[in-house]
Amino acid sequence: MKIAVKLFAAAKQRAGRDAVEVELPSPATVAALRMALAAQHPNLASLLPHARLAINSDYAADHAVIPAAAEIAIIPPVSGG
């Protein structure tokens, strides 16, 4: 299945765009998506272990299954003070 992933903050800056697509076998988990993203977009690899992924606006654990046509977002950690 083809998964469109929206990128925010540092992920968007590293990729140089606001979204990427990844092809994964169905059913796919968030953990599989992280691995595929790191392989297909190496500039995101160091950020992915620390980023939160959301499925349809809800944060998802690595074992969560990604439904077809889901909206996926990568939200990197932010710092500030």
C-alpha positions in Angstrom: 0.0 0.0 0.0 1.2 3.5 -0.7 1.3 5.7 2.4 1.5 9.5 2.2 3.3 11.0 5.2 3.1 14.7 6.2 6.2 16.2 7.6 6.5 19.0 10.1 9.3 21.1 11.7 12.7 19.5 11.4 11.4 16.6 9.4 10.1 19.0 6.8 13.4 20.9 6.7 15.5 17.7 6.4 13.4 16.3 3.6 13.1 19.7 1.8 9.4 19.2 1.3 6.2 18.9 3.4 5.3 15.3 2.5 6.8 12.0 1.2 5.3 8.7 0.0 6.3 5.2 1.1 5.3 1.9 -0.4 4.7 -0.8 2.3 3.0 -4.3 2.2 -0.4 -4.4 3.8 -1.0 -4.6 6.7 1.8 -2.2 7.8 2.7 -1.0 11.3 4.2 2.3 12.5 7.5 0.5 13.2 7.6 -0.8 9.6 6.9 2.7 8.4 9.7 4.1 10.4 12.1 1.6 8.9 10.9 2.2 5.4 11.2 6.0 5.8 14.8 5.7 7.2 15.7 3.5 4.2 14.0 5.6 1.5 14.8 9.0 3.0 18.2 8.7 4.8 18.1 12.4 5.7 15.2 11.6 8.1 16.9 8.5 9.7 18.5 10.1 12.7 15.3 12.0 13.6 12.8 9.1 13.3 13.6 7.3 16.6 12.8 10.5 18.5 9.7 11.6 16.5 6.1 10.8 17.2 3.9 9.5 14.4 0.2 10.2 14.2 -2.5 8.2 12.4 -5.5 10.3 11.6 -4.5 13.0 14.2 -3.9 10.5 17.1 -0.4 9.6 18.2 0.3 6.0 17.5 2.6 3.4 19.1 5.0 1.4 16.9 2.8 -1.7 17.0 -0.2 0.2 15.7 -1.5 -1.0 12.3 -1.9 1.7 9.7 -5.3 1.5 8.0 -5.7 2.1 4.3 -6.1 5.8 3.3 -4.9 6.9 6.8 -3.5 10.4 7.2 0.0 10.0 8.7 2.1 12.7 10.2 5.6 12.8 11.6 6.0 15.2 14.5 9.6 15.7 15.6 10.5 16.6 19.1 10.7 20.3 19.8 12.7 22.3 22.3 12.3 25.7 23.6 12.1 27.6 26.8 
